[in-house]
Amino acid sequence: MFTGKIKPVAVFGLSGIQLDLGKLISNSLPAGALPPGATLSQKEEIIPSQLINDPLNLTAHLFFMGFIASIGYKLGSLGVMLLRPVVVKMKETKT
């Protein structure tokens, strides 16, 4: 998975961060700067969605696998404790 051969499960599917350039530029332009019929409603993607989703999906995968590994460890240690003989030595009381 870390080499890129296998992709983690897509838990997150967020869209990229976009900025409307028309709203930023329209206030500073003079009235006749745009040709007739031209609009400034173009959205520019600042951060692509892949750049947001890939680290989030990898982090979710690592948390989930850590949870599964901790359950496996606890189950294995419980099995070892059940197999090991319990030896109890009692001290004799002096009367």
N, C-alpha and C positions, 0 to 999 in steps of 0.2 A: 504494500500500500504506500509506503514512503518512497518507493522508486517510481511510482506512477503507473505501474502495470495494472493495478486494481484501484478503482475509485471507491471512496467510502459511500455509504448509503446517503442519498440526497434527502436530508431532514429539512434543510432550509432551502427555500426558493425565492429569495428576496430579489427585488428589481434593483437595478443600479441607481446611483444617485445622479439625478439630472437637474440641470439649471436652465431656466428659460432666459435666453439671452435677450429676447425682445423686451422683456420687462426692465432689464438693466439699461439697455441702450435707448429705449424710446423716450425716456425723460430728458436725456441730454442732447438729442437730435433736434435741429431746427425743423420747422413745419414742412418745408419743401425739399428736404434732403433725400427722401425716399421717392423712387419713381412710382407713377400711378399703378395701383394693383399689387404692389410689393408689400409683404407682411414680414414682421419680425417675430413670428411665433415659432421659432425654431428652438427645440430643446437639445441641449448639448449634454452628453453623458460624461460626467466628471470622473466618477469611479465606476468601472464596469461591474456587472453583477457577479461575474466569475471571481473577481478579486474579493468580494464580500462573502460569497457562499462557500468557496472552497475551504478557507480557514475555519468557518463556523461548522461545516460538516465534519471536518477532521477533528475538531475539538469535541463535538458531540460523540463521534465514534470512539475517541480515546476515553471519555468519561464512561461510556457504556461498557467498553471492554475492561476498564478498571473495575467497574462494579461486578462484572461476570468473574473476573479473576479473584476478587476478594471473596465472593461466594464459594468459588472452587477451593480457595485456601482454607476457609472455615470448615467446609465439608470434609476436606482431606485431613485436617488436624483432628476433627471429631472422630473420623475412622481410625486414625492412629491411636488416639486415646482409648477407644473401645477395644483395640487389639492388644494393647500393652497390659500385662498383668499388674494388678494393684497389690502391693505387698504392704501389710500393716504390721508393725512390730509394737507390741504392748510391753510396757515396763511392769515388772512385778512390784506390787506394793509391799512394803515391809511392815509387819504388824507385831 
